[in-house]
Amino acid sequence: MNKFGIYGKLVAVEGQRDALAEILLEAADVLQSFEGCIMYVVNISENEPDTIWVTEIWEDSEAHGASIRIEEIQALMKRGRPLIAAAESTRLQTLGGKGL
Amino acid sequence: MNKFGIYGKLVAVEGQRDALAEILLEAADVLQSFEGCIMYVVNISENEPDTIWVTEIWEDSEAHGASIRIEEIQALMKRGRPLIAAAESTRLQTLGGKGL
């Protein structure tokens, strides 16, 4: 199928993980109506106390780029940014599987 | 929603990544009929040449444990094991999002 995937790791400012997760779940709600987004799932880590992992699958990297220009997403990014201490991401090519 | 998630990283023996990915996609097919498995998606890394990431979401860790006892999964694990040079995993609590 060859979709564009991202594992996004966000380390929250101490004590702000749940507030940040809430904002990311709001982003997932906004993306419900955005066709280029196939998956946007928010997870917390069992072992890393301030860490959130976001599992993303997009039709292609252009769809991901377009999502960042959605006004509601930009507003959520503005709210979320002060809660983020560090961020990194792993870029993937999604081959297929169950649950897509 | 509080499901059990795993990011599984598999580093294939050199030259065996695609053969290993094929076996993992077969596992995803077997899991289509296993209710405790919500997601089992196979990805290759853009930057790490021999690396496969499997995104898994299960009803709970017991469902994951039960999947390993499925006869067809055991046969696939037996075929896949010689192709794996290294493995690690990140355990997650899945909160929710789009595409579940």
N, CA and C atoms of all chains as a GROMACS GRO file, in nm:
protein
  600
    1MET      N    1   0.082  -0.121   0.000
    1MET     CA    2   0.000   0.000   0.000
    1MET      C    3   0.086   0.126   0.000
    2ASN      N    4   0.205   0.120   0.068
    2ASN     CA    5   0.301   0.230   0.064
    2ASN      C    6   0.243   0.366   0.104
    3LYS      N    7   0.206   0.374   0.230
    3LYS     CA    8   0.162   0.500   0.289
    3LYS      C    9   0.279   0.561   0.366
    4PHE      N   10   0.259   0.684   0.413
    4PHE     CA   11   0.364   0.755   0.486
    4PHE      C   12   0.333   0.751   0.636
    5GLY      N   13   0.421   0.690   0.713
    5GLY     CA   14   0.398   0.677   0.857
    5GLY      C   15   0.498   0.758   0.938
    6ILE      N   16   0.457   0.794   1.057
    6ILE     CA   17   0.546   0.862   1.151
    6ILE      C   18   0.519   0.805   1.291
    7TYR      N   19   0.628   0.774   1.364
    7TYR     CA   20   0.618   0.759   1.509
    7TYR      C   21   0.671   0.889   1.567
    8GLY      N   22   0.585   0.969   1.625
    8GLY     CA   23   0.629   1.096   1.683
    8GLY      C   24   0.644   1.083   1.833
    9LYS      N   25   0.764   1.110   1.882
    9LYS     CA   26   0.788   1.105   2.027
    9LYS      C   27   0.790   1.246   2.084
   10LEU      N   28   0.704   1.271   2.182
   10LEU     CA   29   0.699   1.401   2.247
   10LEU      C   30   0.728   1.381   2.395
   11VAL      N   31   0.828   1.451   2.445
   11VAL     CA   32   0.854   1.451   2.589
   11VAL      C   33   0.794   1.579   2.644
   12ALA      N   34   0.698   1.563   2.736
   12ALA     CA   35   0.629   1.680   2.791
   12ALA      C   36   0.712   1.746   2.900
   13VAL      N   37   0.693   1.874   2.916
   13VAL     CA   38   0.740   1.945   3.034
   13VAL      C   39   0.684   1.872   3.156
   14GLU      N   40   0.767   1.858   3.262
   14GLU     CA   41   0.727   1.777   3.378
   14GLU      C   42   0.586   1.814   3.427
   15GLY      N   43   0.505   1.713   3.445
   15GLY     CA   44   0.369   1.734   3.496
   15GLY      C   45   0.267   1.773   3.391
   16GLN      N   46   0.310   1.787   3.266
   16GLN     CA   47   0.218   1.835   3.161
   16GLN      C   48   0.180   1.727   3.060
   17ARG      N   49   0.219   1.603   3.088
   17ARG     CA   50   0.192   1.498   2.989
   17ARG      C   51   0.043   1.485   2.959
   18ASP      N   52  -0.040   1.481   3.061
   18ASP     CA   53  -0.182   1.456   3.037
   18ASP      C   54  -0.248   1.574   2.966
   19ALA      N   55  -0.204   1.696   2.999
   19ALA     CA   56  -0.257   1.814   2.929
   19ALA      C   57  -0.218   1.810   2.782
   20LEU      N   58  -0.094   1.769   2.755
   20LEU     CA   59  -0.048   1.759   2.616
   20LEU      C   60  -0.124   1.649   2.542
   21ALA      N   61  -0.145   1.535   2.608
   21ALA     CA   62  -0.219   1.425   2.545
   21ALA      C   63  -0.360   1.470   2.509
   22GLU      N   64  -0.421   1.550   2.594
   22GLU     CA   65  -0.557   1.599   2.569
   22GLU      C   66  -0.560   1.684   2.441
   23ILE      N   67  -0.460   1.768   2.424
   23ILE     CA   68  -0.451   1.852   2.303
   23ILE      C   69  -0.432   1.765   2.178
   24LEU      N   70  -0.350   1.661   2.191
   24LEU     CA   71  -0.326   1.572   2.077
   24LEU      C   72  -0.453   1.495   2.041
   25LEU      N   73  -0.532   1.458   2.141
   25LEU     CA   74  -0.660   1.391   2.112
   25LEU      C   75  -0.758   1.488   2.045
   26GLU      N   76  -0.750   1.615   2.081
   26GLU     CA   77  -0.830   1.716   2.010
   26GLU      C   78  -0.786   1.725   1.863
   27ALA      N   79  -0.656   1.718   1.841
   27ALA     CA   80  -0.604   1.719   1.703
   27ALA      C   81  -0.659   1.599   1.625
   28ALA      N   82  -0.661   1.482   1.690
   28ALA     CA   83  -0.716   1.362   1.624
   28ALA      C   84  -0.862   1.385   1.585
   29ASP      N   85  -0.937   1.454   1.672
   29ASP     CA   86  -1.078   1.485   1.640
   29ASP      C   87  -1.088   1.575   1.516
   30VAL      N   88  -1.003   1.677   1.510
   30VAL     CA   89  -1.003   1.766   1.393
   30VAL      C   90  -0.971   1.685   1.267
   31LEU      N   91  -0.876   1.591   1.279
   31LEU     CA   92  -0.831   1.515   1.163
   31LEU      C   93  -0.933   1.410   1.117
   32GLN      N   94  -1.036   1.385   1.198
   32GLN     CA   95  -1.139   1.287   1.158
   32GLN      C   96  -1.195   1.321   1.020
   33SER      N   97  -1.208   1.449   0.990
   33SER     CA   98  -1.269   1.489   0.863
   33SER      C   99  -1.165   1.520   0.755
   34PHE      N  100  -1.037   1.491   0.784
   34PHE     CA  101  -0.930   1.519   0.686
   34PHE      C  102  -0.890   1.388   0.619
   35GLU      N  103  -0.928   1.375   0.491
   35GLU     CA  104  -0.914   1.245   0.424
   35GLU      C  105  -0.771   1.195   0.412
   36GLY      N  106  -0.676   1.287   0.400
   36GLY     CA  107  -0.536   1.245   0.382
   36GLY      C  108  -0.476   1.179   0.505
   37CYS      N  109  -0.545   1.192   0.618
   37CYS     CA  110  -0.499   1.129   0.743
   37CYS      C  111  -0.569   0.996   0.762
   38ILE      N  112  -0.492   0.888   0.762
   38ILE     CA  113  -0.549   0.753   0.779
   38ILE      C  114  -0.551   0.716   0.927
   39MET      N  115  -0.450   0.758   1.001
   39MET     CA  116  -0.441   0.721   1.143
   39MET      C  117  -0.368   0.830   1.220
   40TYR      N  118  -0.419   0.857   1.339
   40TYR     CA  119  -0.352   0.952   1.430
   40TYR      C  120  -0.389   0.907   1.571
   41VAL      N  121  -0.304   0.825   1.629
   41VAL     CA  122  -0.335   0.758   1.755
   41VAL      C  123  -0.237   0.804   1.863
   42VAL      N  124  -0.292   0.838   1.978
   42VAL     CA  125  -0.213   0.894   2.089
   42VAL      C  126  -0.190   0.786   2.194
   43ASN      N  127  -0.064   0.767   2.232
   43ASN     CA  128  -0.026   0.666   2.331
   43ASN      C  129   0.062   0.730   2.438
   44ILE      N  130   0.056   0.677   2.558
   44ILE     CA  131   0.157   0.712   2.658
   44ILE      C  132   0.246   0.591   2.681
   45SER      N  133   0.369   0.620   2.724
   45SER     CA  134   0.467   0.514   2.742
   45SER      C  135   0.453   0.449   2.878
   46GLU      N  136   0.470   0.317   2.883
   46GLU     CA  137   0.463   0.248   3.012
   46GLU      C  138   0.584   0.279   3.100
   47ASN      N  139   0.699   0.308   3.037
   47ASN     CA  140   0.823   0.318   3.115
   47ASN      C  141   0.879   0.459   3.124
   48GLU      N  142   0.841   0.546   3.032
   48GLU     CA  143   0.898   0.681   3.030
   48GLU      C  144   0.790   0.777   3.078
   49PRO      N  145   0.801   0.833   3.199
   49PRO     CA  146   0.688   0.900   3.263
   49PRO      C  147   0.632   1.022   3.190
   50ASP      N  148   0.714   1.099   3.118
   50ASP     CA  149   0.664   1.221   3.056
   50ASP      C  150   0.645   1.206   2.905
   51THR      N  151   0.647   1.084   2.857
   51THR     CA  152   0.657   1.064   2.712
   51THR      C  153   0.525   1.022   2.649
   52ILE      N  154   0.497   1.084   2.534
   52ILE     CA  155   0.381   1.050   2.451
   52ILE      C  156   0.434   1.006   2.314
   53TRP      N  157   0.375   0.900   2.262
   53TRP     CA  158   0.405   0.856   2.125
   53TRP      C  159   0.279   0.872   2.041
   54VAL      N  160   0.293   0.937   1.927
   54VAL     CA  161   0.180   0.952   1.834
   54VAL      C  162   0.210   0.865   1.711
   55THR      N  163   0.118   0.774   1.682
   55THR     CA  164   0.129   0.687   1.565
   55THR      C  165   0.049   0.751   1.452
   56GLU      N  166   0.118   0.790   1.346
   56GLU     CA  167   0.050   0.859   1.236
   56GLU      C  168   0.066   0.780   1.107
   57ILE      N  169  -0.041   0.771   1.028
   57ILE     CA  170  -0.030   0.722   0.890
   57ILE      C  171  -0.105   0.820   0.802
   58TRP      N  172  -0.037   0.862   0.695
   58TRP     CA  173  -0.089   0.960   0.600
   58TRP      C  174  -0.088   0.899   0.460
   59GLU      N  175  -0.174   0.952   0.373
   59GLU     CA  176  -0.173   0.905   0.233
   59GLU      C  177  -0.033   0.922   0.173
   60ASP      N  178   0.030   1.036   0.203
   60ASP     CA  179   0.165   1.065   0.156
   60ASP      C  180   0.217   1.183   0.238
   61SER      N  181   0.342   1.220   0.217
   61SER     CA  182   0.400   1.326   0.300
   61SER      C  183   0.334   1.461   0.270
   62GLU      N  184   0.279   1.478   0.149
   62GLU     CA  185   0.208   1.602   0.115
   62GLU      C  186   0.083   1.618   0.203
   63ALA      N  187   0.012   1.508   0.226
   63ALA     CA  188  -0.108   1.514   0.311
   63ALA      C  189  -0.068   1.558   0.452
   64HIS      N  190   0.044   1.504   0.500
   64HIS     CA  191   0.092   1.546   0.632
   64HIS      C  192   0.124   1.695   0.633
   65GLY      N  193   0.192   1.741   0.529
   65GLY     CA  194   0.225   1.884   0.520
   65GLY      C  195   0.100   1.970   0.517
   66ALA      N  196  -0.002   1.924   0.443
   66ALA     CA  197  -0.126   2.002   0.432
   66ALA      C  198  -0.199   2.011   0.566
   67SER      N  199  -0.190   1.905   0.645
   67SER     CA  200  -0.262   1.903   0.774
   67SER      C  201  -0.211   2.013   0.867
   68ILE      N  202  -0.083   2.043   0.856
   68ILE     CA  203  -0.022   2.143   0.945
   68ILE      C  204  -0.072   2.283   0.910
   69ARG      N  205  -0.127   2.298   0.791
   69ARG     CA  206  -0.179   2.430   0.751
   69ARG      C  207  -0.327   2.449   0.786
   70ILE      N  208  -0.393   2.345   0.843
   70ILE     CA  209  -0.533   2.359   0.886
   70ILE      C  210  -0.537   2.455   1.006
   71GLU      N  211  -0.626   2.552   0.999
   71GLU     CA  212  -0.629   2.657   1.102
   71GLU      C  213  -0.646   2.600   1.243
   72GLU      N  214  -0.738   2.503   1.259
   72GLU     CA  215  -0.761   2.446   1.394
   72GLU      C  216  -0.638   2.370   1.443
   73ILE      N  217  -0.567   2.307   1.351
   73ILE     CA  218  -0.444   2.236   1.390
   73ILE      C  219  -0.338   2.336   1.434
   74GLN      N  220  -0.329   2.447   1.362
   74GLN     CA  221  -0.231   2.549   1.401
   74GLN      C  222  -0.262   2.604   1.540
   75ALA      N  223  -0.392   2.623   1.570
   75ALA     CA  224  -0.430   2.672   1.703
   75ALA      C  225  -0.392   2.571   1.811
   76LEU      N  226  -0.411   2.441   1.781
   76LEU     CA  227  -0.375   2.337   1.879
   76LEU      C  228  -0.223   2.330   1.897
   77MET      N  229  -0.148   2.348   1.786
   77MET     CA  230  -0.001   2.347   1.796
   77MET      C  231   0.046   2.462   1.885
   78LYS      N  232  -0.020   2.575   1.871
   78LYS     CA  233   0.017   2.692   1.952
   78LYS      C  234  -0.007   2.665   2.100
   79ARG      N  235  -0.119   2.596   2.130
   79ARG     CA  236  -0.148   2.561   2.270
   79ARG      C  237  -0.052   2.454   2.323
   80GLY      N  238  -0.016   2.360   2.235
   80GLY     CA  239   0.066   2.247   2.279
   80GLY      C  240   0.214   2.278   2.295
   81ARG      N  241   0.264   2.369   2.212
   81ARG     CA  242   0.408   2.391   2.205
   81ARG      C  243   0.474   2.420   2.341
   82PRO      N  244   0.413   2.505   2.426
   82PRO     CA  245   0.478   2.533   2.556
   82PRO      C  246   0.485   2.412   2.649
   83LEU      N  247   0.409   2.307   2.617
   83LEU     CA  248   0.407   2.188   2.703
   83LEU      C  249   0.510   2.084   2.660
   84ILE      N  250   0.580   2.111   2.548
   84ILE     CA  251   0.674   2.013   2.490
   84ILE      C  252   0.817   2.048   2.527
   85ALA      N  253   0.886   1.953   2.593
   85ALA     CA  254   1.027   1.974   2.628
   85ALA      C  255   1.118   1.926   2.516
   86ALA      N  256   1.078   1.818   2.447
   86ALA     CA  257   1.162   1.764   2.340
   86ALA      C  258   1.075   1.682   2.245
   87ALA      N  259   1.118   1.678   2.119
   87ALA     CA  260   1.041   1.602   2.018
   87ALA      C  261   1.137   1.536   1.920
   88GLU      N  262   1.102   1.417   1.878
   88GLU     CA  263   1.176   1.353   1.770
   88GLU      C  264   1.079   1.263   1.694
   89SER      N  265   1.116   1.226   1.573
   89SER     CA  266   1.024   1.140   1.498
   89SER      C  267   1.100   1.040   1.412
   90THR      N  268   1.034   0.927   1.390
   90THR     CA  269   1.085   0.821   1.304
   90THR      C  270   0.994   0.815   1.182
   91ARG      N  271   1.052   0.831   1.064
   91ARG     CA  272   0.973   0.831   0.940
   91ARG      C  273   0.969   0.690   0.882
   92LEU      N  274   0.849   0.648   0.843
   92LEU     CA  275   0.829   0.510   0.802
   92LEU      C  276   0.756   0.502   0.668
   93GLN      N  277   0.774   0.389   0.602
   93GLN     CA  278   0.690   0.356   0.488
   93GLN      C  279   0.601   0.241   0.532
   94THR      N  280   0.471   0.266   0.535
   94THR     CA  281   0.376   0.167   0.584
   94THR      C  282   0.341   0.069   0.472
   95LEU      N  283   0.365  -0.060   0.499
   95LEU     CA  284   0.345  -0.162   0.396
   95LEU      C  285   0.203  -0.219   0.396
   96GLY      N  286   0.144  -0.234   0.515
   96GLY     CA  287   0.010  -0.292   0.523
   96GLY      C  288  -0.010  -0.358   0.658
   97GLY      N  289  -0.119  -0.434   0.669
   97GLY     CA  290  -0.145  -0.504   0.793
   97GLY      C  291  -0.290  -0.500   0.833
   98LYS      N  292  -0.317  -0.537   0.958
   98LYS     CA  293  -0.454  -0.537   1.011
   98LYS      C  294  -0.484  -0.402   1.076
   99GLY      N  295  -0.608  -0.352   1.054
   99GLY     CA  296  -0.653  -0.235   1.129
   99GLY      C  297  -0.634  -0.104   1.056
  100LEU      N  298  -0.602  -0.110   0.927
  100LEU     CA  299  -0.585   0.012   0.848
  100LEU      C  300  -0.715   0.050   0.780
  101MET      N  301  -0.974   0.501   2.614
  101MET     CA  302  -1.001   0.363   2.574
  101MET      C  303  -0.904   0.265   2.641
  102ASN      N  304  -0.778   0.309   2.665
  102ASN     CA  305  -0.682   0.228   2.740
  102ASN      C  306  -0.661   0.087   2.685
  103LYS      N  307  -0.606   0.083   2.564
  103LYS     CA  308  -0.568  -0.045   2.504
  103LYS      C  309  -0.418  -0.066   2.525
  104PHE      N  310  -0.369  -0.183   2.488
  104PHE     CA  311  -0.227  -0.217   2.506
  104PHE      C  312  -0.157  -0.207   2.370
  105GLY      N  313  -0.060  -0.117   2.363
  105GLY     CA  314   0.011  -0.096   2.237
  105GLY      C  315   0.156  -0.138   2.245
  106ILE      N  316   0.212  -0.172   2.131
  106ILE     CA  317   0.354  -0.206   2.121
  106ILE      C  318   0.408  -0.145   1.991
  107TYR      N  319   0.524  -0.080   2.002
  107TYR     CA  320   0.605  -0.053   1.883
  107TYR      C  321   0.715  -0.158   1.884
  108GLY      N  322   0.711  -0.251   1.793
  108GLY     CA  323   0.813  -0.356   1.788
  108GLY      C  324   0.916  -0.324   1.682
  109LYS      N  325   1.044  -0.314   1.722
  109LYS     CA  326   1.151  -0.287   1.626
  109LYS      C  327   1.225  -0.417   1.598
  110LEU      N  328   1.231  -0.455   1.472
  110LEU     CA  329   1.304  -0.574   1.432
  110LEU      C  330   1.413  -0.534   1.334
  111VAL      N  331   1.536  -0.569   1.366
  111VAL     CA  332   1.646  -0.547   1.272
  111VAL      C  333   1.672  -0.680   1.204
  112ALA      N  334   1.657  -0.681   1.072
  112ALA     CA  335   1.672  -0.806   0.996
  112ALA      C  336   1.820  -0.837   0.972
  113VAL      N  337   1.849  -0.963   0.960
  113VAL     CA  338   1.979  -1.007   0.907
  113VAL      C  339   1.996  -0.940   0.770
  114GLU      N  340   2.117  -0.896   0.740
  114GLU     CA  341   2.140  -0.817   0.618
  114GLU      C  342   2.079  -0.884   0.495
  115GLY      N  343   2.006  -0.806   0.419
  115GLY     CA  344   1.946  -0.857   0.295
  115GLY      C  345   1.815  -0.930   0.315
  116GLN      N  346   1.771  -0.948   0.439
  116GLN     CA  347   1.651  -1.029   0.466
  116GLN      C  348   1.530  -0.946   0.509
  117ARG      N  349   1.543  -0.813   0.502
  117ARG     CA  350   1.433  -0.730   0.550
  117ARG      C  351   1.301  -0.760   0.477
  118ASP      N  352   1.306  -0.768   0.346
  118ASP     CA  353   1.180  -0.784   0.272
  118ASP      C  354   1.118  -0.922   0.296
  119ALA      N  355   1.204  -1.023   0.310
  119ALA     CA  356   1.153  -1.158   0.341
  119ALA      C  357   1.086  -1.158   0.479
  120LEU      N  358   1.149  -1.088   0.574
  120LEU     CA  359   1.091  -1.080   0.709
  120LEU      C  360   0.960  -1.002   0.708
  121ALA      N  361   0.956  -0.892   0.632
  121ALA     CA  362   0.833  -0.812   0.623
  121ALA      C  363   0.719  -0.896   0.566
  122GLU      N  364   0.751  -0.980   0.469
  122GLU     CA  365   0.649  -1.066   0.407
  122GLU      C  366   0.588  -1.161   0.511
  123ILE      N  367   0.672  -1.217   0.597
  123ILE     CA  368   0.625  -1.308   0.703
  123ILE      C  369   0.536  -1.232   0.802
  124LEU      N  370   0.576  -1.109   0.834
  124LEU     CA  371   0.496  -1.028   0.928
  124LEU      C  372   0.361  -0.991   0.868
  125LEU      N  373   0.358  -0.968   0.737
  125LEU     CA  374   0.229  -0.939   0.671
  125LEU      C  375   0.140  -1.065   0.670
  126GLU      N  376   0.204  -1.181   0.660
  126GLU     CA  377   0.128  -1.307   0.673
  126GLU      C  378   0.069  -1.318   0.814
  127ALA      N  379   0.147  -1.278   0.913
  127ALA     CA  380   0.097  -1.280   1.052
  127ALA      C  381  -0.024  -1.187   1.065
  128ALA      N  382  -0.016  -1.069   1.002
  128ALA     CA  383  -0.129  -0.976   1.006
  128ALA      C  384  -0.254  -1.040   0.946
  129ASP      N  385  -0.234  -1.117   0.839
  129ASP     CA  386  -0.348  -1.187   0.778
  129ASP      C  387  -0.410  -1.288   0.875
  130VAL      N  388  -0.324  -1.364   0.943
  130VAL     CA  389  -0.375  -1.461   1.041
  130VAL      C  390  -0.454  -1.388   1.150
  131LEU      N  391  -0.403  -1.272   1.192
  131LEU     CA  392  -0.464  -1.198   1.304
  131LEU      C  393  -0.595  -1.128   1.265
  132GLN      N  394  -0.625  -1.122   1.134
  132GLN     CA  395  -0.751  -1.060   1.090
  132GLN      C  396  -0.870  -1.120   1.163
  133SER      N  397  -0.864  -1.250   1.191
  133SER     CA  398  -0.978  -1.318   1.253
  133SER      C  399  -0.963  -1.329   1.406
  134PHE      N  400  -0.859  -1.265   1.461
  134PHE     CA  401  -0.836  -1.273   1.606
  134PHE      C  402  -0.885  -1.144   1.671
  135GLU      N  403  -0.995  -1.153   1.742
  135GLU     CA  404  -1.063  -1.032   1.791
  135GLU      C  405  -0.980  -0.947   1.886
  136GLY      N  406  -0.896  -1.011   1.965
  136GLY     CA  407  -0.817  -0.936   2.063
  136GLY      C  408  -0.714  -0.845   2.002
  137CYS      N  409  -0.688  -0.863   1.871
  137CYS     CA  410  -0.592  -0.779   1.799
  137CYS      C  411  -0.666  -0.668   1.725
  138ILE      N  412  -0.639  -0.544   1.765
  138ILE     CA  413  -0.705  -0.429   1.702
  138ILE      C  414  -0.624  -0.379   1.584
  139MET      N  415  -0.492  -0.385   1.597
  139MET     CA  416  -0.406  -0.334   1.491
  139MET      C  417  -0.274  -0.411   1.487
  140TYR      N  418  -0.229  -0.441   1.365
  140TYR     CA  419  -0.098  -0.505   1.348
  140TYR      C  420  -0.047  -0.458   1.211
  141VAL      N  421   0.030  -0.349   1.214
  141VAL     CA  422   0.069  -0.281   1.090
  141VAL      C  423   0.222  -0.289   1.074
  142VAL      N  424   0.265  -0.325   0.953
  142VAL     CA  425   0.406  -0.346   0.924
  142VAL      C  426   0.461  -0.227   0.846
  143ASN      N  427   0.571  -0.171   0.897
  143ASN     CA  428   0.635  -0.054   0.834
  143ASN      C  429   0.784  -0.081   0.816
  144ILE      N  430   0.841  -0.020   0.713
  144ILE     CA  431   0.987  -0.018   0.704
  144ILE      C  432   1.035   0.125   0.731
  145SER      N  433   1.158   0.134   0.779
  145SER     CA  434   1.212   0.264   0.818
  145SER      C  435   1.271   0.335   0.697
  146GLU      N  436   1.251   0.467   0.691
  146GLU     CA  437   1.309   0.544   0.580
  146GLU      C  438   1.461   0.554   0.592
  147ASN      N  439   1.513   0.552   0.716
  147ASN     CA  440   1.655   0.583   0.737
  147ASN      C  441   1.740   0.464   0.781
  148GLU      N  442   1.676   0.360   0.835
  148GLU     CA  443   1.753   0.246   0.886
  148GLU      C  444   1.731   0.129   0.790
  149PRO      N  445   1.831   0.091   0.711
  149PRO     CA  446   1.808   0.003   0.596
  149PRO      C  447   1.754  -0.136   0.628
  150ASP      N  448   1.787  -0.194   0.742
  150ASP     CA  449   1.743  -0.330   0.771
  150ASP      C  450   1.631  -0.337   0.872
  151THR      N  451   1.568  -0.224   0.899
  151THR     CA  452   1.478  -0.215   1.014
  151THR      C  453   1.331  -0.217   0.975
  152ILE      N  454   1.254  -0.295   1.051
  152ILE     CA  455   1.109  -0.302   1.038
  152ILE      C  456   1.049  -0.259   1.172
  153TRP      N  457   0.944  -0.178   1.166
  153TRP     CA  458   0.868  -0.141   1.286
  153TRP      C  459   0.728  -0.199   1.272
  154VAL      N  460   0.682  -0.269   1.373
  154VAL     CA  461   0.546  -0.322   1.375
  154VAL      C  462   0.466  -0.244   1.479
  155THR      N  463   0.357  -0.182   1.434
  155THR     CA  464   0.268  -0.108   1.524
  155THR      C  465   0.155  -0.201   1.565
  156GLU      N  466   0.148  -0.232   1.694
  156GLU     CA  467   0.048  -0.326   1.743
  156GLU      C  468  -0.043  -0.259   1.845
  157ILE      N  469  -0.174  -0.286   1.835
  157ILE     CA  470  -0.266  -0.249   1.943
  157ILE      C  471  -0.351  -0.373   1.973
  158TRP      N  472  -0.358  -0.406   2.103
  158TRP     CA  473  -0.430  -0.524   2.152
  158TRP      C  474  -0.534  -0.479   2.254
  159GLU      N  475  -0.638  -0.559   2.272
  159GLU     CA  476  -0.739  -0.528   2.376
  159GLU      C  477  -0.671  -0.514   2.512
  160ASP      N  478  -0.576  -0.603   2.539
  160ASP     CA  479  -0.499  -0.599   2.663
  160ASP      C  480  -0.378  -0.691   2.645
  161SER      N  481  -0.290  -0.694   2.745
  161SER     CA  482  -0.167  -0.773   2.728
  161SER      C  483  -0.200  -0.923   2.724
  162GLU      N  484  -0.312  -0.964   2.783
  162GLU     CA  485  -0.351  -1.106   2.775
  162GLU      C  486  -0.383  -1.146   2.630
  163ALA      N  487  -0.449  -1.058   2.556
  163ALA     CA  488  -0.479  -1.087   2.415
  163ALA      C  489  -0.350  -1.104   2.336
  164HIS      N  490  -0.251  -1.018   2.366
  164HIS     CA  491  -0.122  -1.032   2.300
  164HIS      C  492  -0.060  -1.168   2.333
  165GLY      N  493  -0.064  -1.204   2.461
  165GLY     CA  494  -0.009  -1.333   2.502
  165GLY      C  495  -0.078  -1.449   2.433
  166ALA      N  496  -0.210  -1.440   2.420
  166ALA     CA  497  -0.287  -1.548   2.358
  166ALA      C  498  -0.252  -1.562   2.209
  167SER      N  499  -0.223  -1.449   2.144
  167SER     CA  500  -0.194  -1.454   1.999
  167SER      C  501  -0.069  -1.537   1.971
  168ILE      N  502   0.024  -1.533   2.065
  168ILE     CA  503   0.151  -1.605   2.045
  168ILE      C  504   0.131  -1.756   2.053
  169ARG      N  505   0.018  -1.796   2.111
  169ARG     CA  506  -0.009  -1.940   2.120
  169ARG      C  507  -0.090  -1.994   2.001
  170ILE      N  508  -0.128  -1.906   1.906
  170ILE     CA  509  -0.198  -1.954   1.786
  170ILE      C  510  -0.100  -2.034   1.701
  171GLU      N  511  -0.144  -2.152   1.659
  171GLU     CA  512  -0.053  -2.243   1.589
  171GLU      C  513   0.010  -2.180   1.464
  172GLU      N  514  -0.074  -2.109   1.384
  172GLU     CA  515  -0.020  -2.047   1.261
  172GLU      C  516   0.080  -1.936   1.292
  173ILE      N  517   0.057  -1.866   1.405
  173ILE     CA  518   0.152  -1.761   1.446
  173ILE      C  519   0.284  -1.825   1.489
  174GLN      N  520   0.274  -1.936   1.560
  174GLN     CA  521   0.396  -2.005   1.602
  174GLN      C  522   0.477  -2.052   1.481
  175ALA      N  523   0.408  -2.102   1.378
  175ALA     CA  524   0.478  -2.147   1.257
  175ALA      C  525   0.547  -2.029   1.188
  176LEU      N  526   0.480  -1.912   1.186
  176LEU     CA  527   0.540  -1.793   1.124
  176LEU      C  528   0.659  -1.744   1.206
  177MET      N  529   0.648  -1.751   1.339
  177MET     CA  530   0.759  -1.710   1.425
  177MET      C  531   0.882  -1.798   1.399
  178LYS      N  532   0.855  -1.927   1.378
  178LYS     CA  533   0.964  -2.021   1.351
  178LYS      C  534   1.034  -1.987   1.218
  179ARG      N  535   0.954  -1.948   1.118
  179ARG     CA  536   1.012  -1.909   0.988
  179ARG      C  537   1.086  -1.776   0.999
  180GLY      N  538   1.033  -1.684   1.081
  180GLY     CA  539   1.089  -1.549   1.088
  180GLY      C  540   1.215  -1.539   1.172
  181ARG      N  541   1.223  -1.622   1.276
  181ARG     CA  542   1.329  -1.604   1.377
  181ARG      C  543   1.471  -1.602   1.316
  182PRO      N  544   1.504  -1.691   1.220
  182PRO     CA  545   1.641  -1.688   1.165
  182PRO      C  546   1.671  -1.561   1.085
  183LEU      N  547   1.569  -1.485   1.051
  183LEU     CA  548   1.590  -1.362   0.972
  183LEU      C  549   1.608  -1.238   1.061
  184ILE      N  550   1.597  -1.257   1.194
  184ILE     CA  551   1.602  -1.144   1.288
  184ILE      C  552   1.739  -1.136   1.354
  185ALA      N  553   1.806  -1.020   1.339
  185ALA     CA  554   1.936  -0.999   1.404
  185ALA      C  555   1.918  -0.940   1.543
  186ALA      N  556   1.818  -0.853   1.561
  186ALA     CA  557   1.796  -0.789   1.691
  186ALA      C  558   1.651  -0.745   1.699
  187ALA      N  559   1.601  -0.740   1.822
  187ALA     CA  560   1.461  -0.699   1.843
  187ALA      C  561   1.451  -0.620   1.973
  188GLU      N  562   1.366  -0.518   1.972
  188GLU     CA  563   1.335  -0.447   2.095
  188GLU      C  564   1.192  -0.396   2.083
  189SER      N  565   1.132  -0.361   2.196
  189SER     CA  566   0.995  -0.311   2.186
  189SER      C  567   0.969  -0.203   2.290
  190THR      N  568   0.878  -0.115   2.255
  190THR     CA  569   0.831  -0.008   2.342
  190THR      C  570   0.686  -0.038   2.377
  191ARG      N  571   0.657  -0.050   2.507
  191ARG     CA  572   0.521  -0.082   2.552
  191ARG      C  573   0.444   0.046   2.580
  192LEU      N  574   0.322   0.051   2.530
  192LEU     CA  575   0.243   0.174   2.534
  192LEU      C  576   0.104   0.148   2.590
  193GLN      N  577   0.045   0.254   2.641
  193GLN     CA  578  -0.097   0.253   2.673
  193GLN      C  579  -0.164   0.344   2.570
  194THR      N  580  -0.251   0.286   2.488
  194THR     CA  581  -0.316   0.361   2.381
  194THR      C  582  -0.438   0.434   2.435
  195LEU      N  583  -0.439   0.566   2.418
  195LEU     CA  584  -0.544   0.649   2.474
  195LEU      C  585  -0.662   0.666   2.379
  196GLY      N  586  -0.634   0.675   2.248
  196GLY     CA  587  -0.741   0.696   2.152
  196GLY      C  588  -0.688   0.768   2.029
  197GLY      N  589  -0.780   0.812   1.943
  197GLY     CA  590  -0.739   0.885   1.824
  197GLY      C  591  -0.820   0.847   1.703
  198LYS      N  592  -0.769   0.887   1.586
  198LYS     CA  593  -0.833   0.855   1.458
  198LYS      C  594  -0.779   0.724   1.403
  199GLY      N  595  -0.867   0.642   1.346
  199GLY     CA  596  -0.822   0.526   1.271
  199GLY      C  597  -0.822   0.398   1.352
  200LEU      N  598  -0.881   0.401   1.471
  200LEU     CA  599  -0.886   0.279   1.554
  200LEU      C  600  -1.013   0.201   1.528
   0.00000   0.00000   0.00000
